[in-house]
């Protein structure tokens, strides 16, 4: 425990007004007690996330009233026990808030390049849960201080003419909507400022970032050549019969529109009749395909050798996958954002290839809802992260899991758009009529039972006026 309190009551009240529990804040009621084992786990998780404050005696749901806590009456002894078991010091403060006793645990950040563990478990927070850190996240932590793969050299000792020969510099200026400089030196200067190339005594070096985005041909770049995305279409619902296979040979920025075009041309077409006029419509929203492929390119684990982004087109679905596990849980893709390759993401956003931070999945879900398609499905295994876009399927053909997933994603989308999810809005999402309100109610009940949504406590409890929010809201 510190010699004198350094956290004021005013600071406590300011934290309580936060829109949500942030990466550095955690509230717990703990009215009567709080397990020491649980306290140690939260301290390790907060430290692994850069440090923060755990506050006991405050409800974790807005408006976060102070309820007071009787836990850990011996504050000095608690701090000593934490140090003995964790081997890093957590400052503990006891405050007499007007509404009750509050304990503040000030958790330091882990050292750079190090992750803390508890009995071999490297913990982090994910929503309301404490979960093991993924292999990708641990690898990222342990590699801190080392150069990122994107900054490494792809080709050294080049002349200016070599650079413009192997990189599509015209595409760079075209995507940024900038006039192409008249001199080679001006082109090279601009690329050097972006870290696409480096000026060295032996000549110019093309970085992995420059090659993976702008290479006219990825194949001569050894390791990077194996990062070329692949598009495979199959004759049926399985992998037995392959129709076509494409490997995109040039850099992501240089070939992105071609990649999207290849995928779009291989998706089914349906005929739509509107006011006696016929028009063709692709089976999947183009914006959803664009965003998911861009996300897969940006968020892939580039340290995984021999694996690349895959777009697999089946008769009833499209599967878009990338090597590596996400840094956040799939159920939080709509409202959270964590980027593995920030340099790559920044340039691709500026090129207009992907959306601003965190909005891509929102647009995917919205586009799918507008077409009343089954909700996208996110799968994570030990090797890859996969998003499945399902083809058209009538409501009666959707499984129970399909409906619950769609309900949860609809609820998330409404919440981040500052709109409530209601029975009516869910009916509109599924294309159900008003007399089918009971069907929507059954789906809402199932989603609540699955722990994915909950009633909005800020409105009346009447079912007629009920509103719902995601479990993490």
C-alpha positions in Angstrom: 0.0 0.0 0.0 1.3 3.5 -0.8 2.1 5.8 2.1 -0.6 8.3 1.1 -3.5 8.0 -1.3 -2.7 9.1 -4.8 -6.2 8.5 -6.2 -8.8 11.1 -5.4 -12.5 10.6 -5.1 -12.9 13.0 -8.0 -10.8 10.6 -10.1 -12.9 7.6 -9.0 -16.1 9.4 -10.1 -14.5 10.4 -13.5 -13.6 6.7 -14.1 -17.1 5.7 -13.3 -18.4 8.0 -16.0 -16.3 6.2 -18.7 -18.3 5.0 -21.6 -17.1 1.5 -21.1 -14.5 -0.5 -19.2 -11.3 0.3 -21.1 -8.1 -1.6 -21.6 -6.9 0.0 -18.4 -9.9 -0.1 -16.1 -11.8 -2.9 -14.5 -14.7 -2.5 -12.0 -16.0 -5.2 -9.6 -18.8 -5.0 -7.0 -17.2 -7.4 -4.5 -19.6 -6.3 -1.8 -18.6 -8.9 0.7 -15.5 -10.6 -0.6 -13.3 -11.2 -3.6 -11.2 -14.3 -4.1 -7.4 -13.8 -3.8 -6.9 -16.2 -6.7 -9.3 -14.1 -8.9 -7.5 -10.9 -7.8 -4.1 -12.3 -8.9 -5.6 -13.3 -12.3 -6.9 -9.8 -12.9 -3.6 -8.3 -11.9 -1.7 -10.5 -14.4 -4.2 -9.8 -17.1 -4.1 -6.0 -16.6 -0.3 -6.0 -16.5 -0.2 -8.0 -19.8 -2.5 -5.3 -21.3 -0.1 -2.4 -20.4 -1.2 -1.9 -16.7 -4.3 -0.3 -15.3 -6.6 0.0 -12.3 -8.9 -2.6 -10.7 -11.6 -1.0 -8.5 -13.5 -3.0 -6.0 -16.8 -1.7 -4.5 -18.1 -0.3 -7.8 -20.7 -2.0 -10.1 -19.3 -2.8 -13.5 -22.5 -1.8 -15.4 -23.3 1.9 -16.1 -24.0 4.2 -14.3 -21.6 2.2 -12.0 -22.9 3.1 -8.6 -20.5 2.8 -5.6 -21.8 -0.2 -3.6 -18.9 -0.4 -1.1 -16.8 -3.5 -0.4 -15.8 -5.5 2.7 -13.1 -7.4 0.8 -9.4 -7.4 1.8 -9.7 -5.5 5.1 -6.0 -5.8 5.7 -4.8 -3.7 2.8 -1.1 -3.8 3.6 -1.2 -7.6 4.0 -3.0 -7.9 0.7 -0.3 -5.9 -1.1 2.4 -8.1 0.4 0.6 -11.3 -0.5 0.2 -10.1 -4.1 4.0 -9.3 -4.4 4.9 -12.7 -2.9 2.8 -14.6 -5.5 3.2 -12.4 -8.5 6.7 -11.0 -8.0 5.7 -7.6 -9.2 4.4 -4.9 -7.0 0.7 -3.8 -7.1 -0.1 -0.6 -5.2 -3.3 -0.9 -3.1 -5.3 2.1 -1.9 -8.4 2.2 0.4 -10.7 5.2 -0.2 -13.7 6.3 1.9 -16.0 7.3 -0.9 -19.2 9.1 0.4 -21.2 6.1 -0.9 -19.0 3.4 0.4 -15.5 1.9 0.8 -13.5 1.5 -2.5 -10.3 -0.4 -3.1 -8.0 0.6 -5.9 -5.4 -1.8 -7.2 -2.8 0.1 -9.3 -1.3 -2.6 -11.6 2.0 -1.8 -13.5 2.6 -2.7 -17.1 4.6 -5.8 -17.9 8.2 -5.1 -19.1 8.6 -4.6 -22.9 9.1 -8.0 -24.6 7.8 -9.9 -21.5 4.4 -11.4 -20.6 3.4 -12.3 -17.0 1.9 -15.7 -16.3 0.2 -17.3 -13.3 0.9 -21.0 -12.9 1.9 -21.1 -16.5 -1.2 -19.3 -17.8 -0.6 -16.1 -19.7 -3.9 -14.2 -19.1 -5.7 -11.3 -20.8 -9.2 -9.9 -20.6 -11.8 -10.5 -23.3 -15.1 -8.8 -22.5 -16.2 -10.1 -19.1 -13.9 -13.1 -19.2 -10.2 -13.8 -18.5 -8.8 -15.9 -21.2 -5.3 -17.3 -22.2 -3.3 -15.1 -24.5 -3.4 -16.5 -28.0 -0.2 -17.8 -29.6 -0.2 -14.8 -32.0 -0.5 -12.3 -29.1 2.3 -14.0 -27.2 4.5 -14.0 -30.3 3.8 -10.3 -30.8 4.7 -9.6 -27.1 7.9 -11.6 -27.2 9.0 -9.9 -30.4 8.7 -6.4 -29.1 11.8 -4.4 -29.7 12.7 -6.5 -32.7 12.1 -5.2 -36.2 8.7 -6.0 -37.6 8.6 -8.4 -40.6 7.3 -5.5 -42.8 10.4 -3.5 -42.0 12.8 -6.2 -43.0 14.6 -6.1 -46.3 13.1 -7.9 -49.3 15.8 -6.9 -51.8 19.1 -5.0 -51.2 21.7 -3.2 -53.4 19.3 -1.8 -56.0 19.6 1.1 -58.3 16.8 3.7 -58.7 16.0 2.1 -62.0 15.8 -1.3 -60.4 13.3 0.0 -57.8 10.9 1.4 -60.4 11.3 -1.8 -62.5 10.2 -4.2 -59.7 7.7 -1.9 -58.0 4.6 -0.5 -59.6 5.3 3.1 -58.5 2.6 4.5 -60.9 0.0 2.5 -58.9 1.2 4.0 -55.7 0.5 7.6 -56.9 -2.7 6.6 -58.7 -4.2 5.1 -55.5 -3.2 8.1 -53.4 -4.7 10.4 -56.2 -1.4 12.2 -56.4 0.3 13.5 -59.6 3.2 11.3 -60.6 6.5 13.1 -60.1 8.5 13.9 -63.2 11.8 12.8 -61.9 12.9 9.4 -60.6 14.6 11.0 -57.6 11.2 12.5 -56.5 9.6 9.1 -56.8 12.3 7.5 -54.8 12.2 10.2 -52.1 8.4 9.7 -51.6 8.8 5.9 -51.4 11.6 6.3 -48.8 9.3 8.5 -46.6 6.7 5.7 -46.6 9.4 3.1 -45.6 8.6 1.3 -48.9 12.3 1.6 -49.7 15.4 2.5 -47.6 18.4 4.5 -48.8 21.6 2.6 -47.8 25.3 2.9 -48.7 25.0 -0.1 -51.0 22.1 1.4 -52.8 18.3 1.1 -52.3 16.6 -1.6 -50.3 13.0 -2.6 -50.9 11.3 -3.5 -47.7 8.9 -6.4 -47.3 6.2 -3.7 -46.9 7.0 -2.3 -50.3 7.2 -5.7 -52.0 4.0 -7.1 -50.6 2.0 -4.0 -51.6 3.6 -2.9 -54.9 5.7 -5.7 -56.4 4.9 -6.2 -60.1 5.7 -9.9 -59.5 5.9 -11.5 -56.1 7.4 -14.7 -57.2 11.1 -13.6 -57.4 10.8 -12.4 -53.8 11.4 -15.8 -52.2 9.5 -15.7 -48.9 7.1 -13.0 -50.0 6.2 -15.0 -53.1 4.6 -17.5 -50.8 2.4 -14.7 -49.3 0.5 -14.4 -52.6 -3.3 -14.8 -52.1 -5.0 -17.7 -53.8 -8.6 -18.0 -55.2 -10.0 -21.4 -55.6 -13.5 -22.3 -56.9 -15.1 -25.7 -56.4 -17.8 -27.4 -58.4 -19.9 -28.3 -55.3 -20.1 -27.9 -51.6 -16.8 -29.7 -50.9 -13.3 -29.8 -52.2 -13.5 -32.9 -54.4 -13.8 -31.1 -57.7 -11.9 -27.8 -58.4 -13.2 -25.5 -61.2 -10.4 -22.9 -61.2 -7.4 -21.8 -59.2 -5.7 -18.4 -59.3 -2.6 -17.2 -57.5 -2.4 -13.4 -57.5 1.2 -12.8 -58.6 1.6 -9.0 -57.9 1.5 -6.9 -54.7 -1.7 -6.5 -52.7 -2.3 -2.8 -53.7 -1.2 -3.3 -57.3 -3.6 -6.3 -57.8 -6.5 -5.7 -55.3 -9.1 -4.7 -57.9 -8.1 -7.7 -60.1 -8.4 -10.0 -57.1 -11.9 -8.7 -56.3 -12.9 -9.0 -59.9 -11.7 -12.7 -60.1 -13.8 -13.5 -57.0 -16.9 -11.6 -58.2 -16.9 -13.3 -61.6 -16.9 -16.7 -60.0 -19.9 -16.1 -57.7 -23.4 -17.1 -58.8 -25.8 -14.6 -60.4 -29.5 -14.4 -59.8 -32.1 -12.6 -61.8 -34.1 -9.8 -60.1 -37.4 -8.5 -61.6 -38.3 -5.0 -60.5 -41.3 -3.1 -62.2 -41.2 -5.5 -65.1 -37.4 -4.8 -65.6 -34.9 -7.6 -65.3 -31.4 -7.2 -63.8 -28.7 -9.5 -62.6 -27.5 -9.5 -59.0 -24.5 -11.3 -57.6 -25.2 -13.8 -54.8 -23.0 -12.0 -52.3 -22.7 -8.2 -51.6 -19.6 -6.9 -53.3 -18.8 -4.6 -50.3 -18.8 -7.7 -48.0 -16.3 -9.5 -50.2 -14.1 -6.4 -50.5 -14.0 -5.8 -46.8 -13.4 -9.4 -45.8 -10.6 -9.9 -48.3 -9.0 -6.6 -47.2 -9.3 -7.6 -43.6 -7.7 -11.0 -44.3 -4.7 -9.4 -46.1 -4.2 -6.8 -43.3 -4.7 -9.0 -40.3 -2.8 -12.1 -41.4 0.2 -13.4 -39.4 3.1 -12.6 -41.8 5.5 -14.6 -39.6 3.7 -17.9 -40.4 5.7 -19.3 -43.3 4.1 -21.3 -46.1 0.6 -20.0 -45.5 -1.3 -17.2 -47.3 -4.7 -15.6 -47.6 -7.2 -18.0 -49.2 -10.6 -17.3 -51.0 -12.5 -20.5 -51.5 -15.7 -20.4 -53.5 -18.2 -23.2 -53.0 -21.7 -23.7 -54.5 -23.3 -22.4 -51.3 -20.7 -20.2 -49.6 -17.5 -18.3 -49.8 -14.7 -18.9 -47.2 -12.1 -16.2 -46.8 -9.3 -17.1 -44.5 -5.9 -15.9 -43.3 -3.0 -17.4 -41.4 -3.0 -16.6 -37.6 -5.4 -16.1 -34.8 -7.0 -12.8 -34.1 -6.0 -10.7 -31.1 -9.7 -10.3 -30.0 -12.5 -12.8 -29.8 -14.6 -13.3 -33.0 -17.8 -12.2 -31.2 -16.2 -8.8 -30.6 -15.2 -8.2 -34.3 -18.0 -5.7 -34.7 -17.1 -3.3 -31.8 -13.4 -3.9 -31.2 -10.2 -3.4 -33.3 -6.7 -4.6 -32.9 -4.3 -4.6 -35.9 -1.4 -7.0 -36.2 0.2 -5.1 -39.2 -0.4 -1.4 -38.6 2.0 -0.2 -41.4 0.2 -2.3 -43.9 -3.2 -1.3 -42.6 -2.3 2.4 -42.7 -1.2 2.4 -46.3 -4.2 0.2 -47.5 -6.6 2.6 -45.8 -5.0 5.5 -47.5 -5.1 3.6 -50.8 -8.8 3.3 -50.3 -8.7 -0.5 -50.2 -10.2 -0.9 -46.8 -12.3 1.1 -44.4 -11.3 3.2 -41.4 -10.4 1.3 -38.2 -13.0 -1.0 -36.9 -15.8 -0.2 -39.4 -15.1 -3.0 -42.0 -17.0 -5.8 -40.2 -19.9 -3.4 -39.5 -20.3 -2.9 -43.2 -20.1 -6.6 -43.9 -22.9 -7.4 -41.4 -25.0 -4.5 -42.7 -24.7 -5.5 -46.3 -25.6 -9.1 -45.4 -28.7 -7.9 -43.4 -29.9 -5.7 -46.3 -30.0 -8.8 -48.5 -31.6 -11.0 -45.7 -28.7 -13.5 -46.1 -27.6 -15.8 -43.3 -25.2 -14.0 -40.9 -21.5 -14.3 -41.6 -19.8 -17.0 -39.6 -16.3 -16.5 -38.0 -14.2 -19.5 -37.2 -10.8 -19.6 -35.4 -8.6 -22.7 -35.2 -4.9 -23.1 -34.2 -3.7 -22.1 -37.7 -6.2 -19.8 -39.4 -9.0 -17.3 -39.0 -11.9 -17.9 -41.4 -15.0 -15.9 -42.3 -17.8 -17.7 -44.1 -20.3 -15.8 -46.3 -23.3 -18.0 -46.7 -25.4 -17.9 -49.8 -29.1 -17.2 -50.0 -31.2 -19.3 -47.7 -34.9 -18.9 -46.8 -35.6 -18.1 -43.1 -37.3 -21.5 -42.8 -34.1 -23.2 -44.0 -31.8 -21.4 -41.5 -30.7 -23.5 -38.5 -31.1 -22.5 -34.9 -27.5 -21.4 -34.8 -27.9 -19.4 -37.9 -30.7 -17.4 -36.4 -29.0 -16.9 -33.0 -25.8 -15.7 -34.8 -27.8 -13.3 -36.9 -29.7 -12.0 -33.9 -26.5 -11.3 -32.0 -24.8 -9.6 -34.9 -27.9 -7.5 -35.5 -27.9 -6.5 -31.9 -24.2 -5.5 -32.1 -24.7 -3.5 -35.3 -27.7 -1.6 -33.8 -25.8 -0.9 -30.6 -22.7 0.5 -32.3 -25.0 2.6 -34.5 -26.7 4.0 -31.3 -30.0 2.3 -32.2 -31.8 -0.3 -30.1 -32.5 -3.8 -31.2 -36.2 -4.6 -30.9 -38.5 -7.4 -32.0 -39.5 -5.2 -34.9 -36.0 -4.5 -36.0 -35.1 -8.2 -35.9 -38.2 -9.0 -38.0 -37.0 -6.5 -40.6 -33.5 -8.1 -40.5 -35.0 -11.6 -41.3 -37.7 -10.2 -43.7 -40.5 -11.4 -41.4 -44.0 -9.9 -41.4 -45.6 -8.3 -38.3 -47.8 -11.4 -37.6 -44.6 -13.4 -37.3 -43.5 -11.5 -34.2 -43.6 -14.7 -32.1 -40.8 -16.2 -34.3 -38.6 -13.2 -33.6 -39.4 -13.5 -29.9 -38.3 -17.2 -29.9 -34.9 -16.2 -31.5 -34.4 -13.3 -29.0 -35.1 -15.8 -26.1 -32.6 -18.3 -27.5 -29.9 -15.6 -27.9 -30.5 -14.5 -24.3 -30.2 -18.1 -23.2 -26.9 -18.4 -25.1 -25.6 -15.4 -23.1 -25.2 -13.2 -26.2 -27.7 -10.5 -25.6 -29.6 -9.1 -22.7 -32.5 -6.7 -22.1 -31.7 -3.0 -22.0 -32.3 -2.1 -18.3 -32.8 1.6 -19.2 -36.3 1.0 -20.7 -39.5 -0.5 -19.5 -39.5 -4.3 -19.0 -42.7 -4.7 -21.0 -42.1 -7.2 -23.9 -43.9 -4.9 -26.2 -41.4 -2.1 -25.7 -38.4 -4.3 -24.9 -35.0 -3.4 -26.2 -31.9 -5.5 -26.2 -28.1 -4.9 -26.1 -25.1 -7.2 -26.6 -23.8 -9.0 -23.5 -20.7 -6.8 -23.4 -22.6 -3.5 -23.6 
